[in-house]
Amino acid sequence: MKTYAIIPVSRFSQAKTRLSPTLSPLERENLLKAMLNDVISAISSSVDQVVVISSDRDVLNFVKDLNVNCLSEEGQTDLNGALTQAVEWCSDYASQVLIVPSDVPLIHQDQVQEMVELSSKWPVVIAPAKGGGTNAILCPTKGISMKFGDWSFFEHLKEAENLGVPWYIYDSFYLSLDVNTAEDLGEIMIHGFGTETRKFLKRIGLVVQSNHGTERLRVERK
């Protein structure tokens, strides 16, 4: 049973705009590149092939030397449309796909391997994001519709239940963390030892401090 992984990637020019108070446009682009390196490195050894889909030619040029297949999005489509295109492409070669966003740099190779092994019993394996989204889903290439968006974790569970497909929740702190806020950057700096993402954040002079306000962590420049 072959497993292909799919990583959807937004345009570099649109990378992590919510971090604009903390990072410059170039820094946000380089952050996305570092996270992409970490995600691809973590999943490559546990799947048969990694597929990156994007509408940005610069993204596809960046990953083409990272031993992945590159798919260009067809037409003006949303995330679920792009993923549907990628899943359909993978269905010619694999019986299941692992979909992972580009912004979960704490993902570990052993977690990916465990999800793949779980799929022998549970056809749908879902790792929830801390905000109710989906940070990884392993599912068959046929039958499961993409439901990414608000509360997508629950939407994917509902999709599996409606189809009568057994599912398993893979609950992991490391997989629950996607990067959208300065506090998320702080979590990467605390927990991301060995990742390209943490190395990049340290290289641009960010430091993390404990905080007793509305946010637990405060990220500052040296």
BELRA-V632942 format. One record per backbone hydrogen bond with DSSP energy under -0.5 kcal/mol. CO is the residue of the C=O (numbers start at 1). NH is the residue of the N-H. If there is no record, write none. Layout:
co | nh
CO | NH
CO | NH
This chain:
co | nh
2 | 95
2 | 96
3 | 48
3 | 49
4 | 98
5 | 51
6 | 8
6 | 100
7 | 53
8 | 102
11 | 14
12 | 15
14 | 17
16 | 19
17 | 20
19 | 22
19 | 23
24 | 28
25 | 29
26 | 30
27 | 31
28 | 32
29 | 33
30 | 34
31 | 35
32 | 36
33 | 37
34 | 38
35 | 39
36 | 40
37 | 41
38 | 42
39 | 43
40 | 44
43 | 46
43 | 47
44 | 47
49 | 5
50 | 69
51 | 7
51 | 53
52 | 71
53 | 9
54 | 73
55 | 57
56 | 60
57 | 61
58 | 62
59 | 63
60 | 64
63 | 66
69 | 52
71 | 54
73 | 75
75 | 77
78 | 82
79 | 83
80 | 84
81 | 85
82 | 86
83 | 87
84 | 88
85 | 89
86 | 90
87 | 91
89 | 92
90 | 93
90 | 94
95 | 141
96 | 4
97 | 99
97 | 139
98 | 6
98 | 100
99 | 137
101 | 104
103 | 179
104 | 107
108 | 112
109 | 113
110 | 114
111 | 115
112 | 116
113 | 117
114 | 118
115 | 119
117 | 120
118 | 121
118 | 122
121 | 123
123 | 125
124 | 168
125 | 138
126 | 128
126 | 170
127 | 135
127 | 136
129 | 132
132 | 153
132 | 154
133 | 129
135 | 101
136 | 127
137 | 99
137 | 139
138 | 125
139 | 97
143 | 145
149 | 152
151 | 154
151 | 155
152 | 156
153 | 157
154 | 158
155 | 159
156 | 160
157 | 161
158 | 162
159 | 163
160 | 164
160 | 165
161 | 164
164 | 166
166 | 124
168 | 126
168 | 170
169 | 171
170 | 172
172 | 176
173 | 177
176 | 130
176 | 178
178 | 180
181 | 185
182 | 186
183 | 187
184 | 188
185 | 189
186 | 190
187 | 191
188 | 192
192 | 195
195 | 199
196 | 200
197 | 201
198 | 202
199 | 203
200 | 204
201 | 206
202 | 205
205 | 222
207 | 220
209 | 218
215 | 213
216 | 211
218 | 209
220 | 207
